[in-house]
Amino acid sequence: MLIPFLAVAQNTDDLKQQIVLDQKKLVVMENFKLTDEEAVSFWPIYDEYQERLYSLDLIRNGLYSDYATNINLLTDEKAVFIMDNLFDIAENRQETLRSFSLELEKSLPSKKVFHYMLIENNISIIQKYNLAKQLPLP
């Protein structure tokens, strides 16, 4: 009976991911005006990069969750492990956003790409704030 359980768990994770990505996409759609021609090139690139960013966010959230669950068992070694991973994730996220912006500049004016990056940054700040509110401090 383990296989059906894993299949349900995978479907649940996929559903959660889709909900998060759809909610974010709605915010972007409401705040980022595109012509029909621009939209044809933007949305496939957006979807691809959002998958990458979501994967990084999952890893980051897992690290924070592990910390919050085991706060009283935190060792120096574990703290270094978490910090190193969080720095790596932040660097990967920035590299992904830079790559995304360069890809977008092939089909959108730079001013529009900058506008999108402002929206992306604002969403990221809100997500980080909501995550930080849940983290216990020693």
C-alpha positions in Angstrom: 0.0 0.0 0.0 3.0 2.3 0.1 2.9 3.1 -3.7 -0.6 4.6 -3.7 0.3 6.7 -0.6 3.4 8.0 -2.4 1.3 8.8 -5.5 -1.2 10.8 -3.4 1.6 12.6 -1.6 3.2 13.5 -4.9 -0.1 14.7 -6.3 -0.6 16.8 -3.2 2.8 18.3 -3.5 2.2 19.0 -7.2 -1.2 20.6 -6.3 0.4 22.8 -3.6 3.1 23.9 -6.1 0.5 24.7 -8.7 -1.6 26.8 -6.3 1.5 28.8 -5.2 2.6 29.4 -8.7 -0.9 30.3 -9.9 -1.4 32.8 -7.1 2.0 34.4 -7.9 1.1 34.5 -11.6 -2.2 36.3 -10.8 -0.3 39.0 -8.9 2.1 39.4 -11.8 -0.8 39.5 -14.3 -2.5 42.2 -12.3 0.6 44.4 -12.1 2.5 43.7 -15.3 0.8 44.9 -18.5 1.9 43.2 -21.7 0.8 43.5 -25.3 -0.5 40.3 -26.8 2.8 39.9 -28.7 4.8 40.4 -25.6 2.7 38.0 -23.6 3.3 35.2 -26.2 7.0 35.4 -25.5 6.9 36.3 -21.8 4.7 33.7 -20.2 6.5 30.5 -21.4 9.8 32.0 -20.1 8.1 33.1 -16.9 6.7 29.6 -16.3 10.1 28.0 -16.8 11.9 30.3 -14.4 9.2 30.1 -11.8 9.7 26.4 -11.6 13.4 27.0 -10.9 12.7 29.6 -8.3 10.0 27.4 -6.7 12.5 24.6 -6.3 15.0 26.9 -4.6 12.3 28.2 -2.3 11.3 24.7 -1.4 14.9 23.9 -0.3 15.1 27.1 1.6 11.8 26.5 3.4 12.9 23.0 4.2 16.1 24.3 5.9 14.1 26.8 7.9 11.5 24.1 8.8 14.3 21.8 10.0 15.7 24.6 12.1 12.3 25.5 13.6 11.6 21.9 14.4 15.0 21.2 16.0 15.8 24.6 17.4 16.8 23.1 20.8 19.1 20.6 19.1 20.9 23.1 17.0 24.7 22.6 17.0 27.4 24.8 15.6 28.0 22.3 12.8 24.3 22.3 11.9 24.1 26.1 12.1 27.1 26.3 9.6 25.4 23.8 7.4 22.1 25.8 7.3 23.9 29.1 6.8 26.1 27.7 3.9 23.0 26.3 2.2 21.0 29.5 2.6 23.8 31.5 1.1 24.1 29.1 -1.8 20.3 29.3 -2.4 20.4 33.1 -2.3 23.2 33.1 -4.9 21.4 30.6 -7.1 18.3 32.6 -6.8 20.1 35.8 -7.9 21.8 33.9 -10.8 18.4 32.5 -11.9 16.9 36.0 -11.8 19.8 37.5 -13.8 19.5 34.7 -16.4 15.7 35.3 -16.5 16.1 39.0 -17.1 18.7 38.4 -19.8 16.3 36.0 -21.5 13.4 38.4 -21.2 15.5 41.2 -22.7 15.6 39.3 -26.0 11.9 39.9 -26.5 10.9 42.8 -24.2 12.2 46.3 -23.7 14.6 46.6 -20.8 12.3 49.1 -19.1 9.6 46.4 -19.0 12.0 43.8 -17.8 13.0 46.1 -15.0 9.4 46.7 -14.1 8.9 42.9 -13.9 12.0 42.5 -11.7 10.5 45.1 -9.3 7.3 43.0 -9.1 9.3 39.8 -8.6 11.4 41.5 -5.9 8.3 42.8 -4.1 6.7 39.3 -4.1 9.9 37.8 -2.8 10.1 40.3 0.1 6.6 39.5 1.1 7.2 35.8 1.0 10.4 36.2 3.0 8.6 38.3 5.6 5.8 35.8 5.9 8.4 33.0 6.4 10.4 35.0 8.9 7.3 35.6 11.0 7.0 31.9 11.6 10.6 31.3 12.6 11.3 31.0 16.3 14.2 33.0 17.7 16.2 31.4 20.5 
